[in-house]
Amino acid sequence: MPEVKEMMPIIIPLVILQFVLLTAAIVHILRHDSYKRGNRVLWLIITIVGMEFIGPILYFIFGKEE
């Protein structure tokens, strides 16, 4: 288990960043009605299923309308 303790300073900020991105993406999806591509249900599915970093980042790149 010493390897896990050594990795904690790296893992904790990444987990926090992941949840901040996920929360920001879901809040934005629920507050807005128009998207560049797709619809609300599609982006919620992509964001939640791709929860790691990919889902929210895909939404902010391809789905969020300016």
N, C-alpha and C positions, 0 to 999 in steps of 0.2 A: 503493500500500500504506500510506500514512500514516494512512488512515482506520481500518484494522484495528488498528494500534498504539494509536490513540486510544480504541478501543472495548474493548481488552483488560481494563482495570480493571472493566468492567461484565460482560463475557462470562465471565471466569474464575470469579467467585463463583456465577454462574447455572449453569454447568456442574457445579461442585462440588455445589451444592444439588440439581441434577437427579439425580446419581448417588447422593447420600445418600438422597433420597426413594425412588429405585428400589430400592436395596439394602434399606432398612428395610421397604418394602412386600413384597418377595420373601421376606425372612426371616420376616416375620410370617405371610405366606400359608402358607409351608411348615411353620411350627411349630404352627399352629392348624387344627382340624378343622371348626369351625362358623363360618358366615358369615351375615350378615343376609339377603343375597340371593345366589343363585348357588352355585357350588361352587368347589373349588380350581382346577380346570383353567380355568374361565371367568375367574377373577380373575388367574391367571397370564398368560393371553392378553391380557386388557385391560391389565394392568400393563406387559407387555413391548412390545406393539404400540404402546400409547400412551405410550411411554417418556419423551417430553419432560417435561411436568409433569402432564399430564392423567390418564394411567393411574394412577400412584400416588396422586394426590389423589382420584380417583374411588373407589379402593379404600378409602382411609382415611375417606371420607365415607359411602359406601354399603355397603361390604362388611364392614368390620371390626366384629365383634361386641363389645359393651362388656364 
